Amino acid sequence: MTTEELLKKVKKIEIKTKGLTKHIFSGEYHSSFKGRGMAFSEVREYQIGDEVRTIDWNVTARFNSPFIKVFEEERELTVMLLIDLSGSSMYGTQKKTKKELALELCAVLAFSAEANNDKVGAIFVTNQVEKYLAPAKGKRHILYILREIIEFEPKNQETDLAEGLRFFRNVIKKKSIAFVISDFMSENPFIEGFRISKRKHDMIALQLLDPAEYKLPDLGMIQLFNAESGTKTWVNSSSKLVKQQFEENHQQFEEELHNSFKKNGINFATFETTKDYIPTLISLFNHRK
């Protein structure tokens, strides 16, 4: 991809997602993700109904009239995007790949954070951490993150989210909001990494899914390729028994994954490459209010 093509693609993503951020997500983001606490803002005269415990006695004594302290929520947060960019991220059978879906989700989340003056950082994960972009503020930094996602070529194809979560805990010491974006189809266990990370950070799992991963097309004998392991398997996609087993295996995987997130108090949402992600993201935000 040439520099000109890259800039055009970034600009297209910015226009699409920043519009969504401005008109749809800014309010939901603000009310869904809380700041670190309450900070003193100003004093004003006491009004009927105000909490007596908020009276500023020093100012009250000085002016011989009751004044109260006004506090506002400290809004500045750090948002981390932990993105699974292993081999399976390039999978997509219809409208877009998982990587393209991840890119748009990252853009919406990052521009929502920017609108609230929050810092945004990113970690690119395969079976190791391949890139770390330290948290910073501003549109220029967000566009830099988006460019890096678009241009990124993984050195490894396999997935180990536990390694990415361990790195995240080591480099981000203050409480942050962490969006882990992956299909979570990994042979390496990662739930323990979520559980440990949740002790300090606000952890949210965003699952990426393509319809062909739970419903085989009726195409007769087809070859299935595992982008992470490199293995190939021939299956009869027209066989009712094969279709049923395929769907049951996926359903079992989904149930176990979602139960693990629920058991450990992890917010999660599932996004499909063929569906509009806006309703799902709004539902996730509203669920957290």
Helices and strands as residue ranges (DSSP letters): H 3-20, I 21-25, H 26-32, E 38-45, G 52-54, H 57-63, E 67-73, E 78-84, G 87-90, H 98-115, E 119-125, E 129-136, H 139-151, H 161-171, E 177-182, H 191-197, E 202-209, G 211-213, E 221-225, E 232-236, H 240-263, E 267-272, H 278-288
